[in-house]
Amino acid sequence: MLLVEQFAEKTVRKEYTAVLNGTLKSDNGIIDLPLRPDLEDRPRQMVCEEHGKHSQTQYETITSKSNTTRILFKPITGRTHQ
């Protein structure tokens, strides 16, 4: 219960790392897309201009070599499964 309260009060933050194939045009930025649940593939989310909710995620490159890029993602809006 305490963890739920901490997320509600925004006193904790989530961060994710991922390894991507290829390189990015920019080493950092904000992904700003409307998301909604993918009803046929839960719990995945999908971009939907019509029914999606505002969603923002900050990203920055940690390393980039051998055609792979390690990225740090920091959700700003906190959508479920963002």
C-alpha positions as CSV (number, residue, x, y, z in Angstrom):
1,M,0.0,0.0,0.0
2,L,2.9,2.4,0.8
3,L,4.3,1.9,-2.7
4,V,0.9,2.8,-4.3
5,E,0.8,6.0,-2.3
6,Q,4.4,6.9,-3.3
7,F,3.5,6.6,-7.0
8,A,0.3,8.6,-6.5
9,E,2.2,11.3,-4.7
10,K,5.0,11.1,-7.4
11,T,7.7,10.6,-4.8
12,V,9.2,7.6,-6.8
13,R,10.0,7.4,-10.5
14,K,10.4,4.5,-13.0
15,E,13.3,4.2,-15.3
16,Y,13.8,1.5,-18.0
17,T,16.8,0.5,-20.2
18,A,16.6,-1.1,-23.6
19,V,19.0,-2.2,-26.2
20,L,17.9,-1.2,-29.7
21,N,19.1,-2.3,-33.1
22,G,20.6,0.6,-35.0
23,T,21.3,4.1,-34.0
24,L,19.0,7.1,-33.3
25,K,19.0,10.5,-35.0
26,S,19.1,12.3,-31.7
27,D,20.8,11.2,-28.5
28,N,17.9,12.4,-26.3
29,G,14.4,13.8,-26.5
30,I,10.8,13.2,-25.6
31,I,8.4,10.7,-27.2
32,D,5.0,12.4,-27.2
33,L,2.3,10.0,-28.4
34,P,-1.3,9.3,-27.4
35,L,-1.6,5.7,-26.0
36,R,-4.5,3.4,-25.4
37,P,-4.7,-0.3,-24.4
38,D,-4.3,-2.8,-27.3
39,L,-7.6,-4.7,-26.8
40,E,-6.3,-7.7,-28.7
41,D,-2.9,-7.9,-27.0
42,R,-3.2,-6.8,-23.4
43,P,-1.3,-5.5,-21.5
44,R,0.4,-3.9,-24.5
45,Q,-0.4,-0.3,-25.4
46,M,-0.8,1.2,-28.9
47,V,-0.6,4.6,-30.4
48,C,-4.1,5.9,-31.2
49,E,-4.7,9.5,-32.3
50,E,-8.5,9.2,-31.8
51,H,-8.8,7.4,-28.4
52,G,-5.3,7.5,-26.9
53,K,-4.4,9.5,-23.8
54,H,-1.6,12.0,-23.7
55,S,1.7,10.2,-22.9
56,Q,5.3,11.4,-22.7
57,T,8.5,9.5,-22.2
58,Q,12.0,11.1,-22.0
59,Y,14.8,9.1,-23.5
60,E,18.6,9.5,-23.6
61,T,21.3,7.4,-25.2
62,I,23.6,5.6,-22.7
63,T,25.9,4.0,-25.3
64,S,25.9,3.4,-29.0
65,K,28.3,0.9,-30.8
66,S,28.3,-1.9,-33.3
67,N,24.9,-0.8,-34.7
68,T,23.2,-1.1,-31.3
69,T,22.1,1.6,-28.9
70,R,21.4,1.3,-25.2
71,I,18.7,3.8,-24.1
72,L,17.4,5.0,-20.8
73,F,13.6,5.7,-20.8
74,K,12.0,7.8,-18.1
75,P,8.1,7.9,-18.3
76,I,6.8,11.4,-17.5
77,T,3.1,10.9,-17.6
78,G,3.0,7.5,-15.9
79,R,0.4,5.7,-18.1
80,T,-0.1,2.0,-17.3
81,H,2.4,-0.1,-19.3
82,Q,3.8,3.1,-20.9
